[in-house]
Amino acid sequence: MANRRGDVTVGDVLLLKNKTILITAAGQGMGAASALACANAGAKVIATDVNADLLAAFKGVAGIETRQLDVTDAEAIKSLATELPDLDGLFNCAGVVHHGTVLDLTDEDWDVALNINITSMVRMCRAFLPGLLRQADSVGSSSILNMSSMASSEKGFVNRTAYGATKAAVIGLTKAIAADFVVRNVRCNALCPGTVNTPSLQGRIASAPDPVQAEKDFIARQPMGRLATVDDLTPTIVHLLSDGSRFITGQTMLVDGGVTI
């Protein structure tokens, strides 16, 4: 529920008050919207992105500090984990979309998709889990949220071989971490959005041979007849990072406007 200030609350309680949440790929799109939503819900947000210029948009925003981070740099991830306090929540939001079938997929394309979509999450979880475990021992729970997609093991889509395969791997990783650490009260869930209207999507539309038709095609596969907005996703993101989801772990949360019905 949102009050007039846009703070995400249940009644009068800020869902993420006194929690520290780290978000990757927070410079734009879903990551940026999630950083703002978590801050509005009372969290101290550490917004990271490879692009420092994009992070500059958060200057002066209450509750948000920024750190430049390339999630494909294993040493940078380790270094950041040693610098920061123990986290209450980690949102692995970084991802890349490759267009094409398996016949179009080069080894370089595959390596990029693997590194950004799944290997970076493994490294982030490995680096920050010790702190998440300590925090769970201290306050009772902590949470990891991994960005997957409806285009994963949930549903196949044309021209999404690398994307679908790596996002399916995210679901497998999520369930494995959830199983390993459920007894320590660290939850791990995967978010599986439908097609969200973000700068990334607009870039793919603009690069299509017929951008107008490309946008129509994206909308046509949504039963609700529209693309998702970031605001359609952020309430679920805040919920899964909050204690309101303290009995939810190992789940794939589909927020896809009915595509996978």
ChimeraX commands (.cxc) that place a marker at each C-alpha (Angstrom):
marker #1 position 0.00,0.00,0.00 radius 0.5
marker #1 position 1.35,3.46,-0.80 radius 0.5
marker #1 position 0.59,6.60,1.13 radius 0.5
marker #1 position 0.63,10.10,-0.34 radius 0.5
marker #1 position 4.44,10.34,-0.07 radius 0.5
marker #1 position 4.91,7.15,-2.06 radius 0.5
marker #1 position 6.27,5.26,0.97 radius 0.5
marker #1 position 5.52,1.55,0.75 radius 0.5
marker #1 position 3.78,0.61,3.98 radius 0.5
marker #1 position 1.47,-1.82,5.70 radius 0.5
marker #1 position -0.63,0.41,7.91 radius 0.5
marker #1 position 1.83,2.90,9.33 radius 0.5
marker #1 position 4.88,0.59,9.31 radius 0.5
marker #1 position 7.61,1.08,6.71 radius 0.5
marker #1 position 8.30,-2.40,5.36 radius 0.5
marker #1 position 12.09,-1.98,5.10 radius 0.5
marker #1 position 12.78,0.33,8.03 radius 0.5
marker #1 position 16.31,-0.15,9.44 radius 0.5
marker #1 position 17.23,-2.62,6.68 radius 0.5
marker #1 position 20.27,-2.34,4.42 radius 0.5
marker #1 position 19.60,-3.48,0.85 radius 0.5
marker #1 position 22.12,-3.76,-1.99 radius 0.5
marker #1 position 20.88,-3.62,-5.58 radius 0.5
marker #1 position 22.90,-4.32,-8.73 radius 0.5
marker #1 position 22.23,-2.62,-12.09 radius 0.5
marker #1 position 20.53,0.21,-10.20 radius 0.5
marker #1 position 21.45,2.92,-12.68 radius 0.5
marker #1 position 18.25,2.71,-14.70 radius 0.5
marker #1 position 15.12,0.69,-15.40 radius 0.5
marker #1 position 14.05,-1.91,-12.86 radius 0.5
marker #1 position 17.15,-1.46,-10.74 radius 0.5
marker #1 position 16.67,2.29,-10.37 radius 0.5
marker #1 position 12.96,1.95,-9.65 radius 0.5
marker #1 position 13.70,-0.72,-7.06 radius 0.5
marker #1 position 16.30,1.45,-5.34 radius 0.5
marker #1 position 13.81,4.30,-5.02 radius 0.5
marker #1 position 11.02,1.99,-3.85 radius 0.5
marker #1 position 13.20,0.37,-1.21 radius 0.5
marker #1 position 14.41,3.75,0.03 radius 0.5
marker #1 position 10.81,4.98,0.19 radius 0.5
marker #1 position 9.99,1.86,2.21 radius 0.5
marker #1 position 12.56,2.90,4.81 radius 0.5
marker #1 position 15.66,1.00,3.72 radius 0.5
marker #1 position 19.22,2.19,3.50 radius 0.5
marker #1 position 19.92,1.33,-0.14 radius 0.5
marker #1 position 23.32,0.69,-1.67 radius 0.5
marker #1 position 22.71,1.26,-5.38 radius 0.5
marker #1 position 25.41,-0.20,-7.62 radius 0.5
marker #1 position 25.98,-0.05,-11.35 radius 0.5
marker #1 position 28.86,-0.27,-13.79 radius 0.5
marker #1 position 27.92,3.19,-15.10 radius 0.5
marker #1 position 28.81,5.90,-12.58 radius 0.5
marker #1 position 27.09,8.57,-14.68 radius 0.5
marker #1 position 23.74,6.82,-14.28 radius 0.5
marker #1 position 24.24,6.54,-10.53 radius 0.5
marker #1 position 24.73,10.31,-10.34 radius 0.5
marker #1 position 20.95,10.66,-10.67 radius 0.5
marker #1 position 20.67,9.47,-7.05 radius 0.5
marker #1 position 22.72,12.38,-5.70 radius 0.5
marker #1 position 20.82,13.92,-2.82 radius 0.5
marker #1 position 18.18,11.17,-2.68 radius 0.5
marker #1 position 17.52,10.27,0.95 radius 0.5
marker #1 position 18.33,6.71,1.91 radius 0.5
marker #1 position 20.45,5.89,-1.15 radius 0.5
marker #1 position 24.22,5.69,-1.40 radius 0.5
marker #1 position 25.92,4.65,-4.62 radius 0.5
marker #1 position 28.88,2.45,-5.49 radius 0.5
marker #1 position 30.26,1.76,-8.93 radius 0.5
marker #1 position 30.39,-1.99,-9.51 radius 0.5
marker #1 position 31.02,-4.16,-12.55 radius 0.5
marker #1 position 29.28,-7.43,-11.69 radius 0.5
marker #1 position 31.52,-9.30,-14.14 radius 0.5
marker #1 position 34.57,-8.32,-12.04 radius 0.5
marker #1 position 35.01,-11.01,-9.39 radius 0.5
marker #1 position 37.64,-9.08,-7.44 radius 0.5
marker #1 position 35.50,-5.93,-7.37 radius 0.5
marker #1 position 32.63,-7.93,-5.88 radius 0.5
marker #1 position 34.87,-9.41,-3.18 radius 0.5
marker #1 position 36.30,-5.98,-2.38 radius 0.5
marker #1 position 32.88,-4.37,-2.04 radius 0.5
marker #1 position 31.68,-7.14,0.26 radius 0.5
marker #1 position 34.56,-6.46,2.65 radius 0.5
marker #1 position 33.85,-2.71,2.69 radius 0.5
marker #1 position 30.12,-2.81,3.41 radius 0.5
marker #1 position 28.21,-3.66,6.57 radius 0.5
marker #1 position 26.24,-6.90,6.74 radius 0.5
marker #1 position 23.17,-6.74,4.50 radius 0.5
marker #1 position 19.54,-7.47,5.25 radius 0.5
marker #1 position 18.76,-7.90,1.57 radius 0.5
marker #1 position 20.47,-8.42,-1.78 radius 0.5
marker #1 position 18.69,-7.85,-5.09 radius 0.5
marker #1 position 20.64,-9.25,-8.04 radius 0.5
marker #1 position 19.06,-7.24,-10.85 radius 0.5
marker #1 position 21.81,-7.17,-13.50 radius 0.5
marker #1 position 21.04,-8.92,-16.77 radius 0.5
marker #1 position 21.49,-8.86,-20.52 radius 0.5
marker #1 position 19.19,-9.97,-23.36 radius 0.5
marker #1 position 20.63,-11.75,-26.40 radius 0.5
marker #1 position 18.38,-11.94,-29.47 radius 0.5
marker #1 position 18.54,-15.07,-31.60 radius 0.5
marker #1 position 18.20,-18.84,-31.86 radius 0.5
marker #1 position 20.91,-21.33,-30.93 radius 0.5
marker #1 position 22.10,-21.13,-34.55 radius 0.5
marker #1 position 22.73,-17.40,-34.16 radius 0.5
marker #1 position 24.54,-17.79,-30.84 radius 0.5
marker #1 position 28.31,-17.28,-30.90 radius 0.5
marker #1 position 30.62,-18.45,-28.13 radius 0.5
marker #1 position 31.20,-14.80,-27.25 radius 0.5
marker #1 position 27.45,-14.13,-26.99 radius 0.5
marker #1 position 27.06,-17.18,-24.77 radius 0.5
marker #1 position 29.93,-16.16,-22.51 radius 0.5
marker #1 position 28.48,-12.65,-22.08 radius 0.5
marker #1 position 25.05,-14.04,-21.21 radius 0.5
marker #1 position 26.52,-16.53,-18.75 radius 0.5
marker #1 position 28.78,-13.98,-17.08 radius 0.5
marker #1 position 26.14,-11.29,-16.57 radius 0.5
marker #1 position 22.98,-13.34,-16.09 radius 0.5
marker #1 position 24.18,-16.14,-13.83 radius 0.5
marker #1 position 27.90,-16.09,-12.95 radius 0.5
marker #1 position 27.60,-12.59,-11.51 radius 0.5
marker #1 position 24.76,-13.79,-9.25 radius 0.5
marker #1 position 26.81,-16.75,-8.03 radius 0.5
marker #1 position 29.66,-14.40,-7.16 radius 0.5
marker #1 position 27.40,-11.83,-5.49 radius 0.5
marker #1 position 25.68,-14.48,-3.38 radius 0.5
marker #1 position 28.99,-16.10,-2.45 radius 0.5
marker #1 position 30.49,-12.77,-1.41 radius 0.5
marker #1 position 27.54,-11.38,0.54 radius 0.5
marker #1 position 25.99,-14.54,2.03 radius 0.5
marker #1 position 28.30,-14.61,5.07 radius 0.5
marker #1 position 27.02,-11.17,6.06 radius 0.5
marker #1 position 23.42,-12.10,5.28 radius 0.5
marker #1 position 23.81,-15.14,7.53 radius 0.5
marker #1 position 25.22,-13.04,10.35 radius 0.5
marker #1 position 22.36,-10.59,9.96 radius 0.5
marker #1 position 19.80,-13.38,10.00 radius 0.5
marker #1 position 21.37,-14.74,13.18 radius 0.5
marker #1 position 21.19,-11.25,14.69 radius 0.5
marker #1 position 17.73,-10.04,13.68 radius 0.5
marker #1 position 15.93,-13.22,12.61 radius 0.5
marker #1 position 15.95,-13.15,8.81 radius 0.5
marker #1 position 17.53,-11.84,5.63 radius 0.5
marker #1 position 16.64,-12.10,1.96 radius 0.5
marker #1 position 18.13,-12.60,-1.50 radius 0.5
marker #1 position 16.09,-11.76,-4.59 radius 0.5
marker #1 position 17.38,-12.85,-8.00 radius 0.5
marker #1 position 16.06,-11.41,-11.24 radius 0.5
marker #1 position 14.95,-14.19,-13.54 radius 0.5
marker #1 position 12.21,-13.93,-16.19 radius 0.5
marker #1 position 9.07,-15.53,-17.52 radius 0.5
marker #1 position 11.41,-16.42,-20.43 radius 0.5
marker #1 position 13.21,-19.17,-18.50 radius 0.5
marker #1 position 12.19,-22.65,-17.39 radius 0.5
marker #1 position 8.71,-21.12,-17.03 radius 0.5
marker #1 position 8.10,-20.60,-20.76 radius 0.5
marker #1 position 10.01,-20.72,-24.03 radius 0.5
marker #1 position 10.11,-17.68,-26.32 radius 0.5
marker #1 position 11.43,-17.39,-29.86 radius 0.5
marker #1 position 14.89,-15.84,-30.25 radius 0.5
marker #1 position 15.69,-16.10,-26.54 radius 0.5
marker #1 position 18.04,-19.11,-26.41 radius 0.5
marker #1 position 20.86,-17.59,-24.34 radius 0.5
marker #1 position 18.52,-15.47,-22.26 radius 0.5
marker #1 position 16.06,-18.27,-21.53 radius 0.5
marker #1 position 18.78,-20.77,-20.67 radius 0.5
marker #1 position 20.61,-18.43,-18.30 radius 0.5
marker #1 position 17.42,-17.19,-16.66 radius 0.5
marker #1 position 16.41,-20.82,-16.10 radius 0.5
marker #1 position 19.77,-21.27,-14.40 radius 0.5
marker #1 position 18.89,-18.35,-12.12 radius 0.5
marker #1 position 15.83,-20.28,-10.94 radius 0.5
marker #1 position 17.97,-23.35,-10.26 radius 0.5
marker #1 position 20.50,-21.26,-8.33 radius 0.5
marker #1 position 17.71,-19.63,-6.34 radius 0.5
marker #1 position 16.15,-22.92,-5.28 radius 0.5
marker #1 position 19.54,-24.39,-4.35 radius 0.5
marker #1 position 20.45,-21.41,-2.15 radius 0.5
marker #1 position 16.99,-21.47,-0.58 radius 0.5
marker #1 position 17.37,-25.16,0.27 radius 0.5
marker #1 position 20.88,-24.73,1.65 radius 0.5
marker #1 position 20.13,-21.81,3.94 radius 0.5
marker #1 position 16.46,-22.12,4.92 radius 0.5
marker #1 position 17.47,-23.47,8.34 radius 0.5
marker #1 position 19.52,-20.30,8.88 radius 0.5
marker #1 position 16.57,-18.02,8.00 radius 0.5
marker #1 position 18.11,-16.64,4.81 radius 0.5
marker #1 position 15.40,-16.63,2.16 radius 0.5
marker #1 position 16.08,-16.71,-1.57 radius 0.5
marker #1 position 13.47,-16.11,-4.27 radius 0.5
marker #1 position 13.43,-15.41,-8.00 radius 0.5
marker #1 position 11.42,-12.66,-9.66 radius 0.5
marker #1 position 10.08,-13.56,-13.11 radius 0.5
marker #1 position 8.66,-10.46,-14.81 radius 0.5
marker #1 position 6.79,-10.22,-18.05 radius 0.5
marker #1 position 7.84,-7.63,-20.61 radius 0.5
marker #1 position 8.63,-4.42,-18.73 radius 0.5
marker #1 position 8.83,-1.02,-20.40 radius 0.5
marker #1 position 12.40,-0.03,-19.52 radius 0.5
marker #1 position 15.30,1.67,-21.34 radius 0.5
marker #1 position 16.63,-1.80,-22.13 radius 0.5
marker #1 position 13.40,-2.78,-23.88 radius 0.5
marker #1 position 13.19,0.53,-25.71 radius 0.5
marker #1 position 16.73,-0.03,-26.96 radius 0.5
marker #1 position 15.79,-3.44,-28.35 radius 0.5
marker #1 position 12.68,-2.00,-29.98 radius 0.5
marker #1 position 14.66,0.84,-31.55 radius 0.5
marker #1 position 17.22,-1.59,-33.00 radius 0.5
marker #1 position 14.57,-3.76,-34.67 radius 0.5
marker #1 position 14.14,-3.52,-38.46 radius 0.5
marker #1 position 10.61,-2.19,-37.87 radius 0.5
marker #1 position 10.45,-0.59,-34.40 radius 0.5
marker #1 position 6.72,0.15,-34.61 radius 0.5
marker #1 position 5.91,-3.47,-35.39 radius 0.5
marker #1 position 8.37,-4.69,-32.77 radius 0.5
marker #1 position 6.57,-2.73,-30.05 radius 0.5
marker #1 position 3.21,-4.06,-31.25 radius 0.5
marker #1 position 4.59,-7.61,-31.10 radius 0.5
marker #1 position 5.80,-7.17,-27.52 radius 0.5
marker #1 position 2.39,-5.85,-26.48 radius 0.5
marker #1 position 0.52,-8.55,-28.40 radius 0.5
marker #1 position 1.99,-11.34,-26.27 radius 0.5
marker #1 position 0.68,-9.68,-23.08 radius 0.5
marker #1 position -2.91,-10.83,-22.35 radius 0.5
marker #1 position -3.62,-7.58,-20.52 radius 0.5
marker #1 position -2.85,-5.69,-23.72 radius 0.5
marker #1 position -0.04,-3.56,-22.34 radius 0.5
marker #1 position 3.58,-3.72,-21.25 radius 0.5
marker #1 position 4.39,-3.83,-17.56 radius 0.5
marker #1 position 5.71,-0.68,-15.94 radius 0.5
marker #1 position 8.37,-0.66,-13.25 radius 0.5
marker #1 position 5.64,0.29,-10.78 radius 0.5
marker #1 position 3.91,-3.02,-11.51 radius 0.5
marker #1 position 6.99,-4.81,-10.17 radius 0.5
marker #1 position 8.31,-2.71,-7.29 radius 0.5
marker #1 position 5.64,-3.65,-4.70 radius 0.5
marker #1 position 6.54,-7.33,-5.14 radius 0.5
marker #1 position 10.25,-6.53,-4.93 radius 0.5
marker #1 position 9.82,-4.60,-1.68 radius 0.5
marker #1 position 7.63,-7.37,-0.27 radius 0.5
marker #1 position 10.15,-10.12,-1.06 radius 0.5
marker #1 position 12.96,-8.15,0.57 radius 0.5
marker #1 position 10.86,-7.41,3.65 radius 0.5
marker #1 position 9.91,-9.46,6.70 radius 0.5
marker #1 position 6.41,-9.63,5.23 radius 0.5
marker #1 position 7.75,-12.49,3.09 radius 0.5
marker #1 position 9.48,-14.23,6.01 radius 0.5
marker #1 position 7.76,-17.57,5.20 radius 0.5
marker #1 position 8.44,-17.43,1.44 radius 0.5
marker #1 position 11.60,-18.98,0.05 radius 0.5
marker #1 position 12.70,-20.92,-3.01 radius 0.5
marker #1 position 9.85,-19.53,-5.09 radius 0.5
marker #1 position 9.59,-18.17,-8.63 radius 0.5
marker #1 position 7.38,-15.11,-8.39 radius 0.5
marker #1 position 5.74,-14.56,-11.77 radius 0.5
marker #1 position 4.64,-10.97,-12.33 radius 0.5
marker #1 position 3.86,-11.29,-16.02 radius 0.5
marker #1 position 0.35,-9.98,-16.61 radius 0.5
marker #1 position -0.97,-13.47,-17.29 radius 0.5
marker #1 position 1.43,-14.62,-20.02 radius 0.5
marker #1 position 2.11,-17.94,-18.31 radius 0.5
marker #1 position -1.48,-18.75,-17.31 radius 0.5
marker link #1:1,2 radius 0.2
marker link #1:2,3 radius 0.2
marker link #1:3,4 radius 0.2
marker link #1:4,5 radius 0.2
marker link #1:5,6 radius 0.2
marker link #1:6,7 radius 0.2
marker link #1:7,8 radius 0.2
marker link #1:8,9 radius 0.2
marker link #1:9,10 radius 0.2
marker link #1:10,11 radius 0.2
marker link #1:11,12 radius 0.2
marker link #1:12,13 radius 0.2
marker link #1:13,14 radius 0.2
marker link #1:14,15 radius 0.2
marker link #1:15,16 radius 0.2
marker link #1:16,17 radius 0.2
marker link #1:17,18 radius 0.2
marker link #1:18,19 radius 0.2
marker link #1:19,20 radius 0.2
marker link #1:20,21 radius 0.2
marker link #1:21,22 radius 0.2
marker link #1:22,23 radius 0.2
marker link #1:23,24 radius 0.2
marker link #1:24,25 radius 0.2
marker link #1:25,26 radius 0.2
marker link #1:26,27 radius 0.2
marker link #1:27,28 radius 0.2
marker link #1:28,29 radius 0.2
marker link #1:29,30 radius 0.2
marker link #1:30,31 radius 0.2
marker link #1:31,32 radius 0.2
marker link #1:32,33 radius 0.2
marker link #1:33,34 radius 0.2
marker link #1:34,35 radius 0.2
marker link #1:35,36 radius 0.2
marker link #1:36,37 radius 0.2
marker link #1:37,38 radius 0.2
marker link #1:38,39 radius 0.2
marker link #1:39,40 radius 0.2
marker link #1:40,41 radius 0.2
marker link #1:41,42 radius 0.2
marker link #1:42,43 radius 0.2
marker link #1:43,44 radius 0.2
marker link #1:44,45 radius 0.2
marker link #1:45,46 radius 0.2
marker link #1:46,47 radius 0.2
marker link #1:47,48 radius 0.2
marker link #1:48,49 radius 0.2
marker link #1:49,50 radius 0.2
marker link #1:50,51 radius 0.2
marker link #1:51,52 radius 0.2
marker link #1:52,53 radius 0.2
marker link #1:53,54 radius 0.2
marker link #1:54,55 radius 0.2
marker link #1:55,56 radius 0.2
marker link #1:56,57 radius 0.2
marker link #1:57,58 radius 0.2
marker link #1:58,59 radius 0.2
marker link #1:59,60 radius 0.2
marker link #1:60,61 radius 0.2
marker link #1:61,62 radius 0.2
marker link #1:62,63 radius 0.2
marker link #1:63,64 radius 0.2
marker link #1:64,65 radius 0.2
marker link #1:65,66 radius 0.2
marker link #1:66,67 radius 0.2
marker link #1:67,68 radius 0.2
marker link #1:68,69 radius 0.2
marker link #1:69,70 radius 0.2
marker link #1:70,71 radius 0.2
marker link #1:71,72 radius 0.2
marker link #1:72,73 radius 0.2
marker link #1:73,74 radius 0.2
marker link #1:74,75 radius 0.2
marker link #1:75,76 radius 0.2
marker link #1:76,77 radius 0.2
marker link #1:77,78 radius 0.2
marker link #1:78,79 radius 0.2
marker link #1:79,80 radius 0.2
marker link #1:80,81 radius 0.2
marker link #1:81,82 radius 0.2
marker link #1:82,83 radius 0.2
marker link #1:83,84 radius 0.2
marker link #1:84,85 radius 0.2
marker link #1:85,86 radius 0.2
marker link #1:86,87 radius 0.2
marker link #1:87,88 radius 0.2
marker link #1:88,89 radius 0.2
marker link #1:89,90 radius 0.2
marker link #1:90,91 radius 0.2
marker link #1:91,92 radius 0.2
marker link #1:92,93 radius 0.2
marker link #1:93,94 radius 0.2
marker link #1:94,95 radius 0.2
marker link #1:95,96 radius 0.2
marker link #1:96,97 radius 0.2
marker link #1:97,98 radius 0.2
marker link #1:98,99 radius 0.2
marker link #1:99,100 radius 0.2
marker link #1:100,101 radius 0.2
marker link #1:101,102 radius 0.2
marker link #1:102,103 radius 0.2
marker link #1:103,104 radius 0.2
marker link #1:104,105 radius 0.2
marker link #1:105,106 radius 0.2
marker link #1:106,107 radius 0.2
marker link #1:107,108 radius 0.2
marker link #1:108,109 radius 0.2
marker link #1:109,110 radius 0.2
marker link #1:110,111 radius 0.2
marker link #1:111,112 radius 0.2
marker link #1:112,113 radius 0.2
marker link #1:113,114 radius 0.2
marker link #1:114,115 radius 0.2
marker link #1:115,116 radius 0.2
marker link #1:116,117 radius 0.2
marker link #1:117,118 radius 0.2
marker link #1:118,119 radius 0.2
marker link #1:119,120 radius 0.2
marker link #1:120,121 radius 0.2
marker link #1:121,122 radius 0.2
marker link #1:122,123 radius 0.2
marker link #1:123,124 radius 0.2
marker link #1:124,125 radius 0.2
marker link #1:125,126 radius 0.2
marker link #1:126,127 radius 0.2
marker link #1:127,128 radius 0.2
marker link #1:128,129 radius 0.2
marker link #1:129,130 radius 0.2
marker link #1:130,131 radius 0.2
marker link #1:131,132 radius 0.2
marker link #1:132,133 radius 0.2
marker link #1:133,134 radius 0.2
marker link #1:134,135 radius 0.2
marker link #1:135,136 radius 0.2
marker link #1:136,137 radius 0.2
marker link #1:137,138 radius 0.2
marker link #1:138,139 radius 0.2
marker link #1:139,140 radius 0.2
marker link #1:140,141 radius 0.2
marker link #1:141,142 radius 0.2
marker link #1:142,143 radius 0.2
marker link #1:143,144 radius 0.2
marker link #1:144,145 radius 0.2
marker link #1:145,146 radius 0.2
marker link #1:146,147 radius 0.2
marker link #1:147,148 radius 0.2
marker link #1:148,149 radius 0.2
marker link #1:149,150 radius 0.2
marker link #1:150,151 radius 0.2
marker link #1:151,152 radius 0.2
marker link #1:152,153 radius 0.2
marker link #1:153,154 radius 0.2
marker link #1:154,155 radius 0.2
marker link #1:155,156 radius 0.2
marker link #1:156,157 radius 0.2
marker link #1:157,158 radius 0.2
marker link #1:158,159 radius 0.2
marker link #1:159,160 radius 0.2
marker link #1:160,161 radius 0.2
marker link #1:161,162 radius 0.2
marker link #1:162,163 radius 0.2
marker link #1:163,164 radius 0.2
marker link #1:164,165 radius 0.2
marker link #1:165,166 radius 0.2
marker link #1:166,167 radius 0.2
marker link #1:167,168 radius 0.2
marker link #1:168,169 radius 0.2
marker link #1:169,170 radius 0.2
marker link #1:170,171 radius 0.2
marker link #1:171,172 radius 0.2
marker link #1:172,173 radius 0.2
marker link #1:173,174 radius 0.2
marker link #1:174,175 radius 0.2
marker link #1:175,176 radius 0.2
marker link #1:176,177 radius 0.2
marker link #1:177,178 radius 0.2
marker link #1:178,179 radius 0.2
marker link #1:179,180 radius 0.2
marker link #1:180,181 radius 0.2
marker link #1:181,182 radius 0.2
marker link #1:182,183 radius 0.2
marker link #1:183,184 radius 0.2
marker link #1:184,185 radius 0.2
marker link #1:185,186 radius 0.2
marker link #1:186,187 radius 0.2
marker link #1:187,188 radius 0.2
marker link #1:188,189 radius 0.2
marker link #1:189,190 radius 0.2
marker link #1:190,191 radius 0.2
marker link #1:191,192 radius 0.2
marker link #1:192,193 radius 0.2
marker link #1:193,194 radius 0.2
marker link #1:194,195 radius 0.2
marker link #1:195,196 radius 0.2
marker link #1:196,197 radius 0.2
marker link #1:197,198 radius 0.2
marker link #1:198,199 radius 0.2
marker link #1:199,200 radius 0.2
marker link #1:200,201 radius 0.2
marker link #1:201,202 radius 0.2
marker link #1:202,203 radius 0.2
marker link #1:203,204 radius 0.2
marker link #1:204,205 radius 0.2
marker link #1:205,206 radius 0.2
marker link #1:206,207 radius 0.2
marker link #1:207,208 radius 0.2
marker link #1:208,209 radius 0.2
marker link #1:209,210 radius 0.2
marker link #1:210,211 radius 0.2
marker link #1:211,212 radius 0.2
marker link #1:212,213 radius 0.2
marker link #1:213,214 radius 0.2
marker link #1:214,215 radius 0.2
marker link #1:215,216 radius 0.2
marker link #1:216,217 radius 0.2
marker link #1:217,218 radius 0.2
marker link #1:218,219 radius 0.2
marker link #1:219,220 radius 0.2
marker link #1:220,221 radius 0.2
marker link #1:221,222 radius 0.2
marker link #1:222,223 radius 0.2
marker link #1:223,224 radius 0.2
marker link #1:224,225 radius 0.2
marker link #1:225,226 radius 0.2
marker link #1:226,227 radius 0.2
marker link #1:227,228 radius 0.2
marker link #1:228,229 radius 0.2
marker link #1:229,230 radius 0.2
marker link #1:230,231 radius 0.2
marker link #1:231,232 radius 0.2
marker link #1:232,233 radius 0.2
marker link #1:233,234 radius 0.2
marker link #1:234,235 radius 0.2
marker link #1:235,236 radius 0.2
marker link #1:236,237 radius 0.2
marker link #1:237,238 radius 0.2
marker link #1:238,239 radius 0.2
marker link #1:239,240 radius 0.2
marker link #1:240,241 radius 0.2
marker link #1:241,242 radius 0.2
marker link #1:242,243 radius 0.2
marker link #1:243,244 radius 0.2
marker link #1:244,245 radius 0.2
marker link #1:245,246 radius 0.2
marker link #1:246,247 radius 0.2
marker link #1:247,248 radius 0.2
marker link #1:248,249 radius 0.2
marker link #1:249,250 radius 0.2
marker link #1:250,251 radius 0.2
marker link #1:251,252 radius 0.2
marker link #1:252,253 radius 0.2
marker link #1:253,254 radius 0.2
marker link #1:254,255 radius 0.2
marker link #1:255,256 radius 0.2
marker link #1:256,257 radius 0.2
marker link #1:257,258 radius 0.2
marker link #1:258,259 radius 0.2
marker link #1:259,260 radius 0.2
marker link #1:260,261 radius 0.2
view
